[in-house]
């Protein structure tokens, strides 16, 4: 995972997640800076969206992981344009990100660790589903 709004000082944390084996920080930088990586940006945008959808599905269903309810997280489909698309002429060259906005006095580091564990579990379920050929919006990493 990589935080994509580290320079912000607000409550919202935006982050992207990638399959194991990829250096998330390097991959994200490539997607933002290199127009040759546009297809990868789109692929991992779809992964982000699928993870966000999975987490929302779990939240609505009351799914429990390790006996605890999964948290509500959302995602954004256009946090910022890729740097090579500053003028916005390519409507798809934008950054999708999962959103965490802990605005509750009961949020602790342990709760945030739980959130990350749920994100990883959703990512793994999405990737397994894709590997099995179910509605494949995302290809496995090279």
TORMAR-581560 format. One record per residue (C-alpha): x, y, z; residue in one letter; residue number from 1. Coordinates in Angstrom, 3 decimals. Example, Ala and Ser with C-alpha at 12.3 -4.5 7.8 and 13.67 -1.06 7.14 Angstrom:
BEGIN
+----------+----------+----------+------+-----+
:       c1 :       c2 :       c3 : type : seq :
+----------+----------+----------+------+-----+
:   12.300 :   -4.500 :    7.800 :    A :   1 :
:   13.670 :   -1.060 :    7.140 :    S :   2 :
+----------+----------+----------+------+-----+
//
This chain:
BEGIN
+----------+----------+----------+------+-----+
:       c1 :       c2 :       c3 : type : seq :
+----------+----------+----------+------+-----+
:    0.000 :    0.000 :    0.000 :    X :   1 :
:    1.017 :    3.589 :   -0.529 :    X :   2 :
:   -0.486 :    6.810 :    0.800 :    X :   3 :
:   -1.209 :    9.147 :   -2.107 :    X :   4 :
:   -2.059 :   12.267 :   -0.115 :    X :   5 :
:    0.773 :   12.328 :    2.424 :    X :   6 :
:    1.222 :   16.067 :    1.889 :    X :   7 :
:   -2.327 :   16.781 :    3.109 :    X :   8 :
:   -2.980 :   17.567 :    6.753 :    X :   9 :
:   -6.684 :   16.718 :    6.851 :    X :  10 :
:   -8.441 :   13.696 :    8.341 :    X :  11 :
:   -8.782 :   11.764 :    5.096 :    X :  12 :
:   -6.065 :    9.311 :    4.152 :    X :  13 :
:   -6.069 :    8.172 :    0.539 :    X :  14 :
:   -4.125 :    5.075 :   -0.409 :    X :  15 :
:   -3.622 :    2.566 :   -3.176 :    X :  16 :
:   -2.974 :   -1.104 :   -2.735 :    X :  17 :
:   -1.165 :   -3.463 :   -5.068 :    X :  18 :
:   -0.556 :   -7.199 :   -5.322 :    X :  19 :
:    2.240 :   -8.632 :   -3.202 :    X :  20 :
:    5.599 :   -8.456 :   -4.920 :    X :  21 :
:    5.210 :   -4.913 :   -6.222 :    X :  22 :
:    6.901 :   -1.979 :   -4.523 :    X :  23 :
:    3.775 :    0.161 :   -4.073 :    X :  24 :
:    5.608 :    3.474 :   -3.785 :    X :  25 :
:    7.635 :    2.865 :   -6.949 :    X :  26 :
:    4.652 :    1.508 :   -8.881 :    X :  27 :
:    2.456 :    4.454 :   -7.935 :    X :  28 :
:    5.170 :    6.963 :   -8.906 :    X :  29 :
:    5.536 :    5.272 :  -12.300 :    X :  30 :
:    1.785 :    5.395 :  -12.883 :    X :  31 :
:    1.682 :    9.094 :  -12.006 :    X :  32 :
:    4.755 :   10.196 :  -13.958 :    X :  33 :
:    5.172 :    7.957 :  -16.996 :    X :  34 :
:    2.587 :    8.026 :  -19.800 :    X :  35 :
:    3.940 :    4.623 :  -20.895 :    X :  36 :
:    2.474 :    3.261 :  -17.624 :    X :  37 :
:   -1.059 :    4.464 :  -18.367 :    X :  38 :
:   -2.327 :    0.890 :  -18.805 :    X :  39 :
:   -0.921 :   -0.008 :  -15.385 :    X :  40 :
:   -2.613 :    3.031 :  -13.833 :    X :  41 :
:   -5.922 :    1.890 :  -15.298 :    X :  42 :
:   -5.356 :   -1.726 :  -14.209 :    X :  43 :
:   -4.649 :   -0.740 :  -10.608 :    X :  44 :
:   -7.489 :    1.776 :  -10.627 :    X :  45 :
:   -9.779 :   -1.157 :  -11.411 :    X :  46 :
:   -8.174 :   -3.147 :   -8.601 :    X :  47 :
:   -8.764 :   -0.249 :   -6.202 :    X :  48 :
:  -12.384 :   -0.029 :   -7.278 :    X :  49 :
:  -12.889 :   -3.798 :   -6.904 :    X :  50 :
:  -11.386 :   -3.710 :   -3.387 :    X :  51 :
:  -13.593 :   -0.761 :   -2.459 :    X :  52 :
:  -16.645 :   -2.599 :   -3.812 :    X :  53 :
:  -15.686 :   -5.741 :   -1.883 :    X :  54 :
:  -15.277 :   -3.816 :    1.376 :    X :  55 :
:  -18.645 :   -2.112 :    0.861 :    X :  56 :
:  -20.260 :   -5.479 :    0.102 :    X :  57 :
:  -18.803 :   -6.896 :    3.319 :    X :  58 :
:  -19.881 :   -3.850 :    5.340 :    X :  59 :
:  -23.464 :   -4.044 :    4.062 :    X :  60 :
:  -23.617 :   -7.799 :    4.697 :    X :  61 :
:  -22.232 :   -7.455 :    8.230 :    X :  62 :
:  -19.317 :   -9.727 :    7.369 :    X :  63 :
:  -17.073 :  -10.661 :   10.247 :    X :  64 :
:  -13.331 :  -11.206 :    9.958 :    X :  65 :
:  -11.785 :  -12.773 :   13.036 :    X :  66 :
:  -15.064 :  -12.102 :   14.850 :    X :  67 :
:  -15.093 :   -8.366 :   14.119 :    X :  68 :
:  -17.208 :   -6.405 :   11.676 :    X :  69 :
:  -15.487 :   -5.067 :    8.609 :    X :  70 :
:  -15.219 :   -1.273 :    8.496 :    X :  71 :
:  -16.827 :    1.080 :    6.031 :    X :  72 :
:  -14.320 :    2.528 :    3.591 :    X :  73 :
:  -15.024 :    4.290 :    0.360 :    X :  74 :
:  -12.935 :    5.091 :   -2.659 :    X :  75 :
:  -12.485 :    8.018 :   -4.954 :    X :  76 :
:  -12.407 :    7.723 :   -8.726 :    X :  77 :
:  -10.419 :   10.818 :   -9.450 :    X :  78 :
:   -8.334 :   11.999 :   -6.544 :    X :  79 :
:   -5.926 :   13.680 :   -8.951 :    X :  80 :
:   -4.836 :   13.564 :  -12.557 :    X :  81 :
:   -1.675 :   11.734 :  -13.504 :    X :  82 :
:    1.134 :   14.279 :  -13.848 :    X :  83 :
:    1.287 :   13.681 :  -17.605 :    X :  84 :
:   -2.430 :   14.538 :  -17.731 :    X :  85 :
:   -2.371 :   17.814 :  -15.796 :    X :  86 :
:   -4.763 :   19.435 :  -18.252 :    X :  87 :
:   -7.280 :   16.595 :  -17.795 :    X :  88 :
:   -7.655 :   15.866 :  -21.495 :    X :  89 :
:   -7.478 :   12.125 :  -20.771 :    X :  90 :
:  -10.469 :   11.463 :  -18.478 :    X :  91 :
:   -9.136 :    8.003 :  -17.560 :    X :  92 :
:   -5.601 :    9.068 :  -16.530 :    X :  93 :
:   -6.695 :    9.823 :  -12.975 :    X :  94 :
:   -5.789 :    8.237 :   -9.655 :    X :  95 :
:   -8.315 :    6.072 :   -7.829 :    X :  96 :
:   -7.718 :    5.645 :   -4.110 :    X :  97 :
:   -9.292 :    3.998 :   -1.101 :    X :  98 :
:  -10.412 :    6.513 :    1.531 :    X :  99 :
:  -10.064 :    6.244 :    5.265 :    X : 100 :
:  -11.520 :    9.078 :    7.304 :    X : 101 :
:  -11.293 :    8.218 :   11.015 :    X : 102 :
:  -13.412 :   10.953 :   12.566 :    X : 103 :
:  -14.246 :    9.172 :   15.788 :    X : 104 :
:  -12.650 :    9.672 :   19.204 :    X : 105 :
:  -12.522 :    5.883 :   19.623 :    X : 106 :
:  -10.125 :    5.382 :   16.698 :    X : 107 :
:   -6.849 :    3.924 :   17.910 :    X : 108 :
:   -3.753 :    2.583 :   16.192 :    X : 109 :
:   -5.185 :   -0.896 :   16.792 :    X : 110 :
:   -8.401 :    0.040 :   14.972 :    X : 111 :
:   -6.396 :    1.370 :   12.033 :    X : 112 :
:   -4.346 :   -1.847 :   11.987 :    X : 113 :
:   -7.700 :   -3.689 :   11.793 :    X : 114 :
:   -8.763 :   -1.511 :    8.846 :    X : 115 :
:   -5.545 :   -2.365 :    6.987 :    X : 116 :
:   -6.021 :   -6.067 :    7.736 :    X : 117 :
:   -9.513 :   -5.887 :    6.215 :    X : 118 :
:   -8.197 :   -4.069 :    3.137 :    X : 119 :
:   -5.571 :   -6.782 :    2.656 :    X : 120 :
:   -8.221 :   -9.501 :    3.052 :    X : 121 :
:  -10.455 :   -7.812 :    0.473 :    X : 122 :
:   -7.486 :   -7.424 :   -1.879 :    X : 123 :
:   -6.659 :  -11.120 :   -1.572 :    X : 124 :
:  -10.260 :  -12.175 :   -2.191 :    X : 125 :
:  -10.469 :   -9.921 :   -5.261 :    X : 126 :
:   -7.164 :  -11.215 :   -6.648 :    X : 127 :
:   -8.157 :  -14.859 :   -6.073 :    X : 128 :
:  -11.471 :  -14.244 :   -7.798 :    X : 129 :
:   -9.676 :  -12.659 :  -10.732 :    X : 130 :
:   -7.146 :  -15.481 :  -10.930 :    X : 131 :
:  -10.078 :  -17.890 :  -11.164 :    X : 132 :
:  -11.394 :  -15.908 :  -14.121 :    X : 133 :
:  -14.368 :  -14.216 :  -12.476 :    X : 134 :
:  -15.095 :  -10.849 :  -14.136 :    X : 135 :
:  -11.466 :   -9.925 :  -14.561 :    X : 136 :
:  -11.097 :   -6.144 :  -14.411 :    X : 137 :
:   -7.495 :   -6.573 :  -13.241 :    X : 138 :
:   -4.625 :   -8.689 :  -14.499 :    X : 139 :
:   -2.220 :  -10.200 :  -11.998 :    X : 140 :
:    1.042 :   -8.304 :  -11.676 :    X : 141 :
:    3.955 :   -9.289 :  -13.898 :    X : 142 :
+----------+----------+----------+------+-----+
//
